Amino acid sequence: MGQSRKEVIDLLYKPPPGQRQAIAVSRRTAEQLPPLPTVAMISITAPERAHAEVNGFTQLLRLSFADVDHLNTEISARAKAKIKNGFTMQQAKEIHAFVRALPPEICTVIVHCEGGYSRSCGVVLSLHHLYGFAVNMGSLAQANPSVVKTMESSR
C-alpha cells in the first residue's frame, strides 16, 4: 500500500540526512503537494490523460506511457493492445538524464502515476537500485517489472 499524503509531506520536510529519497505517489497526492525548492518530480500520465496539475516544480519531467508489463510474454489481449504505448528505452534515458542533472539542493524525487502503485513504483525501485535513493520498500511491492528492467538496462 502507498504512503498517505501526510506521510509524504512529512518526508518532504524531513528528508533522510546524507542521501536523496524517492517516493512513489498517486496523481491525486502529487497534485496536492507543495512545490518545494528541494523537491523534483517525475510526472507519469497515461497516454489518454491530460497532464497532471503539478505546476510550480522547478525540476519537473513529464512522461506519458501505458501501464503494461510489456516484457511479460504471458499478458492478456487487452494488455497487448497497450504495448505500443508502453515504457520505452528513450523514456528510461530521459529519467537517467533528469536524475543526473538534478542540482545538489534536491533531496527528494517524487514520482507519480495515476494510481501510484505500478509505473511510479517501477521508477522509484530503479532509482533505489541504480542511484542508492532511500525508499520505502514496503510501498513498492507492485512495481511494474518492465519499467524496472528497462530502467536498469538503459543505464
Rosetta silent file (secondary structure, phi, psi, omega in degrees, C-alpha in Angstrom):
SEQUENCE: MGQSRKEVIDLLYKPPPGQRQAIAVSRRTAEQLPPLPTVAMISITAPERAHAEVNGFTQLLRLSFADVDHLNTEISARAKAKIKNGFTMQQAKEIHAFVRALPPEICTVIVHCEGGYSRSCGVVLSLHHLYGFAVNMGSLAQANPSVVKTMESSR
SCORE:     score description
SCORE:     0.000 S_00000001
   1 L     0.000  144.183 -179.275    0.000    0.000    0.000 S_00000001
   2 L   -71.949  170.147  179.615    1.167    3.523   -0.788 S_00000001
   3 L   -84.180  148.782  178.993    2.076    6.199    1.694 S_00000001
   4 L   -73.218  161.179  178.165   -0.511    8.683    2.871 S_00000001
   5 H   -57.701  -40.958  178.726   -0.331   12.341    1.843 S_00000001
   6 H   -62.065  -43.979  178.328    0.597   13.266    5.415 S_00000001
   7 H   -61.439  -41.588 -179.907    3.445   10.718    5.457 S_00000001
   8 H   -65.025  -45.823  179.852    4.729   12.038    2.130 S_00000001
   9 H   -62.264  -40.557  176.113    4.607   15.667    3.266 S_00000001
  10 H   -57.768  -43.313  179.620    6.449   14.727    6.467 S_00000001
  11 H   -66.242  -33.289  179.117    9.175   13.105    4.341 S_00000001
  12 H   -65.208  -38.464 -178.078    9.428   16.198    2.131 S_00000001
  13 H   -86.895  -16.504  179.710   10.133   18.423    5.116 S_00000001
  14 L  -134.263   67.831 -179.690   12.354   15.870    6.906 S_00000001
  15 L   -69.141  158.414  178.640   14.371   14.001    4.263 S_00000001
  16 L   -64.718  139.178 -178.855   16.942   11.425    5.384 S_00000001
  17 L   -69.580  138.217  171.390   20.307   13.050    6.061 S_00000001
  18 L    82.812   -3.139  175.981   23.078   12.431    3.571 S_00000001
  19 L  -151.680  154.819  177.149   21.125   10.787    0.758 S_00000001
  20 L   -78.341  154.196  175.530   18.352   11.512   -1.658 S_00000001
  21 E  -120.375  152.781  174.994   14.992    9.850   -1.321 S_00000001
  22 E  -126.317  137.646 -175.362   12.474    8.784   -3.953 S_00000001
  23 E  -133.096  129.024  175.754    8.767    8.452   -3.220 S_00000001
  24 E   -94.458  131.599  179.750    6.034    6.932   -5.400 S_00000001
  25 E  -139.574  167.501  175.039    2.614    8.547   -5.099 S_00000001
  26 E   -78.055  164.137  175.376   -0.693    8.699   -6.915 S_00000001
  27 H   -57.805  -44.724 -178.751   -1.593   11.518   -9.275 S_00000001
  28 H   -58.226  -45.991  178.680   -4.104   12.806   -6.726 S_00000001
  29 H   -64.839  -44.401 -178.895   -1.467   13.005   -3.991 S_00000001
  30 H   -58.373  -39.450 -178.654    1.082   14.591   -6.345 S_00000001
  31 L   -70.041  -11.502  179.499   -1.373   17.318   -7.299 S_00000001
  32 L  -103.455   -0.290 -176.444   -1.729   18.220   -3.601 S_00000001
  33 L   -85.784  145.640  178.104    1.985   18.503   -2.793 S_00000001
  34 L   -75.220  139.711  178.807    3.711   21.834   -2.268 S_00000001
  35 L   -80.012   82.267 -178.179    6.350   22.708   -4.908 S_00000001
  36 L   -79.764  150.650 -179.620    9.330   22.942   -2.559 S_00000001
  37 L   -69.262  -11.317  179.428   12.776   24.006   -3.842 S_00000001
  38 L  -100.660    8.276 -175.018   14.267   20.745   -2.503 S_00000001
  39 E  -123.329  132.011  172.458   11.832   18.514   -4.403 S_00000001
  40 E  -110.032  159.553 -179.458   11.887   17.324   -8.011 S_00000001
  41 E  -136.753  139.116  168.697    9.037   15.486   -9.700 S_00000001
  42 E  -110.788  114.038 -175.064    8.647   12.887  -12.416 S_00000001
  43 E  -103.497  113.900 -178.746    5.049   13.087  -13.591 S_00000001
  44 E  -111.761  121.645  177.475    3.794    9.991  -15.412 S_00000001
  45 E  -119.513  158.217  174.600    0.389   10.078  -17.047 S_00000001
  46 L   -71.447  148.216 -177.649   -1.492    7.574  -19.156 S_00000001
  47 L   -55.411  -30.227 -177.862   -1.416    8.379  -22.902 S_00000001
  48 L   -88.201    0.320 -177.496   -5.149    9.116  -22.927 S_00000001
  49 L  -107.155  153.590  175.380   -4.991   11.508  -19.957 S_00000001
  50 L   -73.812  164.204  176.393   -4.083   15.192  -19.728 S_00000001
  51 L   -56.585  148.223  174.193   -1.001   16.357  -17.851 S_00000001
  52 L   -71.024  152.778  178.906   -1.252   16.297  -14.071 S_00000001
  53 L   -85.340   74.690 -178.541   -1.710   19.637  -12.300 S_00000001
  54 L  -122.181   38.236 -179.064    1.767   19.719  -10.733 S_00000001
  55 L   -69.324  153.858  177.931    2.879   23.162  -11.823 S_00000001
  56 L   106.622  -16.649  177.592    5.370   25.111   -9.742 S_00000001
  57 L   -80.009  124.554 -178.739    8.082   22.451   -9.521 S_00000001
  58 L   -73.262  -27.893  177.284   11.299   23.889  -10.951 S_00000001
  59 L  -110.851   99.138 -174.296   12.634   20.377  -11.583 S_00000001
  60 E  -139.778  125.783  174.349    9.851   18.544  -13.454 S_00000001
  61 E  -116.368  124.216  178.482    9.972   15.742  -16.009 S_00000001
  62 E  -105.903  129.713  176.862    6.704   14.821  -17.714 S_00000001
  63 E  -131.698  156.942  176.947    6.299   11.407  -19.328 S_00000001
  64 E  -138.644  118.067  175.215    3.348    9.548  -20.788 S_00000001
  65 L  -157.250  155.608 -177.112    3.183    5.771  -21.136 S_00000001
  66 L   -76.680  152.229  176.356    0.728    2.961  -20.549 S_00000001
  67 L   -86.291   88.204  179.914    0.810    0.735  -17.505 S_00000001
  68 L  -141.370  136.265  175.985    1.694   -2.525  -19.208 S_00000001
  69 L   -85.209   77.710 -170.349    4.290   -5.168  -18.343 S_00000001
  70 L   -69.919  -13.565  177.266    5.411   -5.316  -21.978 S_00000001
  71 L   -89.527   -7.260  177.841    8.311   -7.711  -21.362 S_00000001
  72 L   -79.810  123.837 -178.404    5.951  -10.352  -19.973 S_00000001
  73 L   -80.075  -11.418 -177.937    5.210  -12.940  -22.664 S_00000001
  74 L  -114.287   61.127  179.598    2.035  -14.111  -20.935 S_00000001
  75 L  -108.678  161.983 -177.377   -0.117  -10.992  -20.902 S_00000001
  76 L   -70.106  164.018  176.778   -3.757  -10.547  -21.761 S_00000001
  77 H   -61.468  -37.416  178.262   -5.051   -9.392  -25.145 S_00000001
  78 H   -62.270  -43.488  179.083   -6.079   -6.111  -23.507 S_00000001
  79 H   -68.006  -37.886  178.791   -2.545   -5.578  -22.215 S_00000001
  80 H   -59.403  -34.690  179.276   -1.055   -6.499  -25.607 S_00000001
  81 H   -65.882  -22.323 -179.200   -3.061   -3.665  -27.148 S_00000001
  82 H   -88.919  -11.291 -173.347   -1.261   -1.235  -24.809 S_00000001
  83 H   -54.503  -40.138 -178.071    2.258   -2.403  -25.679 S_00000001
  84 H   -60.012  -21.589  178.990    2.709    0.237  -28.385 S_00000001
  85 H  -107.340   15.324 -178.428    2.290    2.870  -25.645 S_00000001
  86 L   -75.299  175.116 -179.076    4.470    1.097  -23.063 S_00000001
  87 L   -63.287  133.407 -176.492    7.605    2.378  -21.371 S_00000001
  88 L  -111.746  163.164  175.579   10.480    2.863  -23.804 S_00000001
  89 H   -61.377  -37.375  178.785   14.254    2.826  -23.622 S_00000001
  90 H   -62.781  -41.724  178.095   14.196    6.505  -24.672 S_00000001
  91 H   -65.439  -38.452  176.589   11.967    7.396  -21.705 S_00000001
  92 H   -61.008  -42.944  178.754   14.298    5.492  -19.387 S_00000001
  93 H   -64.628  -35.811  175.941   17.224    7.510  -20.735 S_00000001
  94 H   -62.154  -41.293  178.388   15.262   10.720  -20.154 S_00000001
  95 H   -63.959  -45.604  178.918   14.801    9.716  -16.500 S_00000001
  96 H   -58.654  -46.499 -179.701   18.517    8.954  -16.130 S_00000001
  97 H   -62.192  -42.166  178.982   19.467   12.327  -17.669 S_00000001
  98 H   -60.056  -48.814 -177.495   16.946   14.131  -15.443 S_00000001
  99 H   -65.344  -43.396 -179.466   18.259   12.483  -12.264 S_00000001
 100 H   -65.269  -28.144 -177.710   21.909   13.037  -13.154 S_00000001
 101 L   -89.359   -2.186 -178.120   21.255   16.734  -13.852 S_00000001
 102 L   -62.636  135.360  177.558   19.474   17.445  -10.556 S_00000001
 103 L   -68.467  158.426 -175.267   21.123   20.225   -8.563 S_00000001
 104 L   -60.368  -25.326 -178.554   22.585   19.306   -5.171 S_00000001
 105 L   -73.507  -10.317  177.370   19.792   21.024   -3.215 S_00000001
 106 L   -76.013  117.116 -179.984   17.271   18.432   -4.460 S_00000001
 107 L  -101.068  -24.075 -171.961   16.752   15.983   -1.588 S_00000001
 108 E  -135.874  137.893  170.857   13.609   14.240   -2.826 S_00000001
 109 E  -117.044  116.558  174.537   12.291   12.964   -6.125 S_00000001
 110 E   -90.240  131.759  175.705    8.543   12.409   -6.192 S_00000001
 111 E  -121.962  122.576  178.405    7.386   10.035   -8.920 S_00000001
 112 E  -122.202  150.654  167.302    3.685    9.831   -9.623 S_00000001
 113 E  -132.718 -169.813 -175.658    1.497    7.850  -11.957 S_00000001
 114 L   -59.330  -54.176 -176.964   -2.267    7.558  -12.000 S_00000001
 115 L   -98.557  -20.184 -179.844   -2.615    5.176   -9.048 S_00000001
 116 L    82.489   18.660 -175.862    0.870    5.317   -7.532 S_00000001
 117 L  -118.597  -28.011 -170.424    1.331    1.549   -7.496 S_00000001
 118 L  -116.054  -72.393 -177.346    2.883    0.279  -10.712 S_00000001
 119 H   -62.866  -50.134 -178.819    4.684    2.656  -13.079 S_00000001
 120 H   -63.531  -38.434  178.239    5.823    5.119  -10.431 S_00000001
 121 H   -65.263  -35.833  176.482    6.923    2.287   -8.153 S_00000001
 122 H   -62.344  -42.647  178.358    8.959    0.798  -11.006 S_00000001
 123 H   -66.452  -45.863 -178.288   10.808    4.086  -11.467 S_00000001
 124 H   -63.092  -43.075  178.476   11.341    4.557   -7.713 S_00000001
 125 H   -61.274  -39.054  177.521   12.633    0.996   -7.266 S_00000001
 126 H   -66.299  -40.185  177.202   15.076    1.596  -10.120 S_00000001
 127 H   -61.642  -36.016  176.340   16.281    4.853   -8.561 S_00000001
 128 H   -65.586  -51.460 -177.547   16.994    2.891   -5.395 S_00000001
 129 H   -64.404  -42.042 -171.888   18.869    0.105   -7.209 S_00000001
 130 H   -89.008  -31.844 -173.487   20.817    2.339   -9.590 S_00000001
 131 H  -122.698   -0.911  177.926   21.470    5.511   -7.588 S_00000001
 132 L    75.896   20.801  177.832   21.056    4.487   -3.944 S_00000001
 133 L   -62.159  140.872  172.358   17.961    6.605   -3.273 S_00000001
 134 E   -71.817  136.269 -179.346   16.305    5.944    0.093 S_00000001
 135 L  -142.669  164.460  171.206   12.851    4.401   -0.451 S_00000001
 136 L   -96.566   96.931 -175.401   10.035    2.754    1.457 S_00000001
 137 H   -58.543  -32.521 -179.435   10.393   -0.793    0.101 S_00000001
 138 H   -63.202  -22.617 -179.316    7.036   -1.801    1.566 S_00000001
 139 H   -92.532    2.337 -173.989    5.244    0.619   -0.758 S_00000001
 140 L  -110.788   14.638 -173.749    6.907   -0.735   -3.919 S_00000001
 141 L   -60.066  -29.111 -176.325    5.526   -4.285   -3.990 S_00000001
 142 L  -102.261   23.489 -179.291    3.520   -3.762   -7.190 S_00000001
 143 L   -56.254  135.134  179.590    6.324   -2.121   -9.199 S_00000001
 144 L   -66.473  115.833 -176.855    5.928   -2.707  -12.937 S_00000001
 145 H   -60.559  -33.909  179.643    8.662   -5.264  -13.802 S_00000001
 146 H   -68.562  -35.253  176.948    9.096   -3.946  -17.353 S_00000001
 147 H   -65.210  -45.508 -179.993    9.759   -0.441  -16.082 S_00000001
 148 H   -61.056  -49.594 -178.114   12.390   -1.762  -13.660 S_00000001
 149 H   -63.146  -42.071 -179.575   14.104   -3.938  -16.293 S_00000001
 150 H   -66.446  -43.085  177.902   14.077   -1.186  -18.907 S_00000001
 151 H   -60.272  -45.973 -175.430   15.464    1.387  -16.455 S_00000001
 152 H   -71.133  -30.595  179.155   18.214   -0.946  -15.334 S_00000001
 153 H   -84.113  -11.836 -177.048   19.230   -1.986  -18.855 S_00000001
 154 L   -95.916   -1.939 -175.416   19.293    1.614  -20.135 S_00000001
 155 L   -64.564    0.000    0.000   21.835    2.964  -17.700 S_00000001
